[in-house]
Amino acid sequence: MGATLKDATAIVGIGQTPFAKHLPESEKALACRAVLAALDDAGIAPSEVDAFASYTMEETDEVEIAKAIGAGEVTHFSKVGYGGGGSCATVAHLAAAIATGQASVGVAWRSRKRGSGPRPWKNTQAQLPTPGQWTRPFGLLRPADEIGMLARRYMHEYGATRDHLFNVALACRNRANQNPDAIMYDRPLTREMYMTARWISEPLCLFDNCLETDGALACVIVSAERARDCRQRPVYVHSAAQGLPAQHHGMVNYWNDDPLTGPAWTAARHLWKGADLGPQDVDVAQIYDAFTPLIPLSLEGYGFCGRGEGAAFTEGGALEIGGRLPLNTGGGGLSEAYVHGFNLITEGVKQLRGTSTAQVPDAATCLVTAGEGVPTSALLLRS
């Protein structure tokens, strides 16, 4: 039997900066603060770090971070594409490097000043990449427009309503209201507020869209053997996967046989194949929520319900603490902070340590997913 990542590595440190619409520090300074906080959390000296992983959209590179924190010789470094689709893959790449002896202490991070910085789609000078040439000239200018189209198709096919999307927004907001670090900590959401909010891209209103945030987060990964001697309770990487389906077209899935079966389906098949557990064993989930429709689509893709049943799954408080699948317990991208999904990884670690501000009792397994709609990734974490 070939080598496996199953429980071979663990996340032993997490760190973050404050989240805000505007932070004065540079992305590099924020990144260094988050990385140093994660190393301190783990009880590991910066000089021991020999591996880095981040996103291709990350503008602070490993050379500068390594110098600034005082890392030693680095023997593995990688970056993963497709924005939020790469979040979990940063941890997966480090887990693979450590499990195969390429490195011993890995740091993954994301630093972003999206709250105070420019919106990526506003740059009209750059030539559109090939996928964009099939969407931007026809009015799908922003990710919200692309997901809005998929959401409308989903509603038409399966009878989903705005109440189902509200269930998602409300669950995330309720958890943010318990989390002092969340941007929406002191701002409750009501159904009336949701139903009367301005459109961003119909059928998506303001509260169906993630926040625009400045902030940074990081985590530290080591071997399972070393993890036993670290400062914090280890959170093991039980399974990890990436997913790029056949004939994929980012966000809109134009060429797929079924546009509503996105990359989550591909990642899920590989994730569960490498695990001793299944969807029925997941105690809590951190599901990528740049937009509310991504939740029902992901619930289906990762096997928590059948095809077309994701909207109905949200009913009856299913996503709340005590429900069928509590999710995004720090508030997620909709209500805690939007940093390309990295806060979902750190929240998963908090749940399995027992330190979340919205703790699921006796949580022992957590699914973390990256962005649905783009080439994606996922982690199955266990305590």
N, C-alpha and C positions, 0 to 999 in steps of 0.2 A: 504494500500500500504506500502511496506517495505521502510526502510531507503535508501536514495540515496546520492551519492557523488556530484550530480549535483550542481555546483557553491557553494558548502558548504565551500570550502577552497580556499585560494589564495596564489600564490607565491609573496612574498613582498620584497625579497632581493636576489641578485645574486652577486657572487664574483669569481674572478679568479686570478691566477698568470700569469706571462708571459709564453709564449710557446716557446720552443726551442728544438733543437736536444739534447742539454745537459744543464741541470741546476745543479748547485753545491749542492743545498740543498737536504735534505732527503725527502722521500715521506711524512713522518709525518710533517715536517716543511712546506712543500708546502700545505698539506691538511689544516693545521691550518691557514695559511695565507689566503687561499681561504674562509674558514669558517668564519673567523673574518671579512673579507671584505664583505661577504654577510650579516652578522649581522649588520655591520655598515651601509650598504646600506639600510637595513630595519629600522634602528634606534632602534634595540632591543639589550639589554644587554646579553652577553654570559650566565650570571647566570640564565636567563629565559628559556634557552633551556632545554627541557625535553624529546626530542625524536630525534633519529638518524636513518638514513637508508643509506645503501651503497650496494656495490656489494660483492659477495663471493670472487671475485678476488681482492678486495681491501685489501691491506696489512697493512693499518693503521686502528686499530680497535676503536670502539666507547669509550672503556674504556680510552685509551690513549688520544684521541681527547678531550673527556669530561674533563679530568684532565688538559690538556694543555691550553684549552681556558677558564677554570673556570666555567663550567656548574654546575648547581645544581643537584638535584635528577632527575634521568632519569627514565621514566615510560614506554617508548616504544623504542625498538631497533630491527632492522631487516636487513637482507642482502638478496640480490636477485642473483640468479645464472645465468650462461650462458653468461658471459662477457657482450658485448654490448646489448644483449637482455634484460638486467635488468635495463637499464638507466631510462626509463620512470616509471618503476615499483617502483623505490625508492621514487619518488614523490607520486605515487599512494598509497603506503603503509602508508606514512605519512599522506596523505589526509584522508585515512580511519581511522587512529588512532585519528586524531584531530576531525573528524566529529562525532566520536562515544565517545568522551570524554576521551580517553585514554591518551591524551597529549594535550598541547596547543601551543608549539613552536617546530617545527620540522626542522631538518637540514639534507639535503641529500648532498653527496659529492662523488667525485672521484679524487684520486691522483695517478699519474702513472709516472714512469720514464721508459717509453718504448723506448724513443729515445736513451738513454745512457745505458739502461739495456739489459738483454739477450732476445733473441727471444724464446718464450715458447716452440716451437717445436724442439729446439736444444737439449733438455734434453733427451738423449737416455738411461739413467739409469732407469728412472721410468717406471713401467709396464703400458702399454697402457690401458686406460679405454675401456670398451666394445665397444662403437661406433668406437673408433680409430682402433680396431682390424679388422674392415671391410674396412678401408680406408688406413691407413698408410703403411701396408706391400705391398700394390698394387700401391704405387707411389703418393698417395694423401697426401703428407707430411705436407702441410701448408694449412691454410684457402684459400689462393689464388688458390691452385690446386683444391680444392673442388668447389669453386664458378666458377672457370674456366670451370669445367665440366658442371655445370648447365648452364653457359652462352652459351657453345657450343650447348647444347640441345635446348636452347631457340632460338638460331639463326637458327638451323635446322628446328624447328617446325614452326616458325613464320616469317622467313625471315629478322630478325634483322641483322644489319651490324655493323661494327666497327664505322661507322659514327654516329650511334645512341649512342654508348657508348661515343664517343667524345663529343656529345652534352651535356652529363651529366658532363664530366670532365671540359668542357669549361665553363659551367654555374657556377660551383663551383669555378673555378679559377677566373672568372671575378668578382665574389663577394669578393673573397679574395683580389683581387687587389684594392678593395675599403676599406679594413679593415686593419688598421695599426697594429693590434694585430695578424694578420694571418702570419703564417710562410711563405706563398707564396705571401705576400703582393706586393713585388716588382719584381715578376717573372711571366710575362704574358705567356700564352700558345697559340700556334698556331696549326692549323691542321697539318702542316708539321712536327712540333715537335712531335705531337702525333703519326702520322702514321709511323714515322721512329724511334720511341723509342724502346728500347730493350724489349724483351719479359720477363715477370715474370712467367706467366703460360699461354701459348697460349690458348684462344685468348685474354688474358689480358696482356697489356703492362704496363710499369712503371706507366703511368698516369691513369691507371684504378685502382690503388691500393692506399689505404690511406697512410697518413704520419706516421712516427714513431716519437713520441713526448714525451717530458718531460713537465709536467704541472699538474695543479689541478684546479677544479671548485667546486662551492657549490651553493646551493640555500636554502632559508628559506620559510617555509610554515606555515601559521596560519589560523584560522577560518575567514570566510568572514566578520563576524562582527568586529573582531579585525583589519582586513586588512584595514578597512576604516580609521583607526587612525594611520597607519604606514607612514613612510617617503615617500614611493614611490607609484605610481599609482598601484593598485592591478591588478594582472593577475589571473583570476579565473580558477580553474581546473573544466571545464564544464563536462568532461567525462574522464574516464581512463579505461584501459583494459590490461589484459595479455592474451597470446595465446599460447597454446601447442596443436597442432593437434593430432588426433588419429594416432597411428603407426608412430610417428615422429622419424627421425634419423637425428641428428644434421648436418647441412650444406648441406648434399647430398640428404636427403629425399628419401632414397632408397625404403622404404616400403610403401610410400604413393601411392594411386591410380594414382596420377599425381604429379611427383616430382617438377613441376613448380608452384604448389599451396602450398606455404610455410606457416609458422606460421602467417604471416601478415593477411591472409584470416580469420583465427580464431579470432585474436585480433580485426580485423575490425568489424566483425559481432557484437561483444560485445560492442565495442566502440560506434558504431552508434546507437545501441539499447538503450544505456543509454543517448543519446544526443537529444536535440531539433533541431539539425542541421544535415546536410548531407554533402557529399563531395562537392556538388555544392556551399556550403556556406563558404568554406575554402578560405581565402584570400591569405595565404602564408603557405608554408609547410617546415618543417625541417625533411628531410627523411634520415634515417641512410645510410651512404654512405662509408662503409669500402671498397666497390668495386663498380664500376660503374653499373654492371648489377643489383645490388640490387634496383636501382631506378626504372627501368621499371617493375620489379617484384612487387615492393611495390605500384607503381601507379595502377597496376591492383588489387592487394590485397585490397587496401583501397578504391577502387571503383571510381577512377578518370577516368577510361576508361575500355573497355571491355577486355575479355580474349585475350591475344596475341596482344593487341594494345598498350602496354606500350612503345615499341620502337618508333612507329610512333608518339606517343604523344609528344616525345621530339623534334620533327621537328619544324621548323619555329620560333625558339626562344621561345618556349613555357615555358621553365624553367627560362628564364631571367626576370628581372624586366620589367613589362608591358606585360609579356606573360600570357598564360592560368593559369599557376601555378608557380609563382616564388618560388624557393626553395633554401635551404641551404645558406641563405643570408649573413652569416658570412664567408662562404667558406667551411663549413662542414669538415668532416674527411679527404676529399681528398685534401683540400687546406688551411684550417685554422689550425687545429690541430686534432690529433686523440687521444681522451681521453675517449674511449668507449662511445661516443655519448653524453656526458654530455654538451658539448658546443652547441649541437642542442637545448637542453632545455633552456639554458641561452639566446641563440639567439632568440628563440621564445618569451621569456619574453621581450627582447629588442624591437622586432617588435611591440608588443602590447603596449609597453610604448611609442613608437614613437622615439626610440633612436638608432636604428640600423644604421650602416654605409652604408647600402644599403636598406634604408627604403622603404617599399611598402606603397604607399599613402593610408591613412585611414584604415590600416589593423586592423581588429577587431576580427578575428578568425585565429588560427594557429594550424595546426596538427603537432605534434612531434612524430616521431616513433623511436623505438629501433631496434636492429639488426634483419634483416630478415635472415632466414636460420637457426636460433636457436630459442628456446622458447623465445617469445618476449613480448613487451609491447608498449603501445601508450598513448598519452595524447591529448585531444582536449582542447586547451586553448582559452579563450576569454577575451576581455578587459571589 
